[in-house]
Amino acid sequence: MAAHCANTYSCYIDSNMTGQKANRNLEFLYEIGVLRNLPRAWTQILACDTASDPEHTFRVMFLALMLARMEKVKSEEKILKMALVHDIAEARTGDHHYIQSVYIKADEETAAKHTFAGTVLEDLQNEILKEYEERKTVEAKIVKDADNLDIDLELKEMEERGHKLSEKFKAFRKLVRNQKLYTKSAKKIWDAIQRSDPASWHLCANKWLKMSGAGK
């Protein structure tokens, strides 16, 4: 095993070795696959099932795309790439909730660098992910807003299932809305989430309303 890891690591620094680079591409695909098994850290506090990292990322991508169009930002490809990789380091560092983060500083930059190293996707770490972490561009700010808004959507879904902690989080999430969200569009979506009904999409789209012959 040690020999295998040593040989694999050599492909990190020799991009001309095509066979090893192909091997790193496959290793990357297996590595991101384990994210589906990674519990979000706040499961410890909420004591209930929450979205996995890939499930969270999936909705963040759509939120980011919505925000980009609402803010009339045209660089949608960059934004989608950024949303796709924004939590990629957690395959190696794990996730940390708001108490753990007081005491733990994960080296996410190095983790992401090692995850992408030797693959054909290295530019996502060198350029896209670096830009996201710096939070200087409008694209990075949009993706971070989407990352935050997904938490509020999930809290609303938990509230629908009767979870009491969602109510206790409201003052804290209001602070996030006022002080952490970057774009006006994100604040508008946050306000709309608070008034929303997580069940309305299926209550208004089911067969009893859409099909005149349903149940007959």
GIPEKA-V421990 format. One line per field, one symbol per residue. psi: psi as a letter, one per 30 degrees, with the letter a starting at -180 (. if undefined). A space follows every 50 residues. Layout:
psi: ???
//
This chain:
psi: eeeeeeeefffegiffieeeeeeeeeeeeeeffffffjkkefeeefhlkl kleeeeeeeeeeeeeeeeeeghkfieeeeeeeeegfgefffefllkafee fefkjkieeeeeeeefkglfgefeefdeeeeeffheleeeeeeeeeeeee eeeeeeeeeeggkffeeffeeefeeeeeffkeleeeeeeeeeeffljffe efffglffffjfgkf.
//
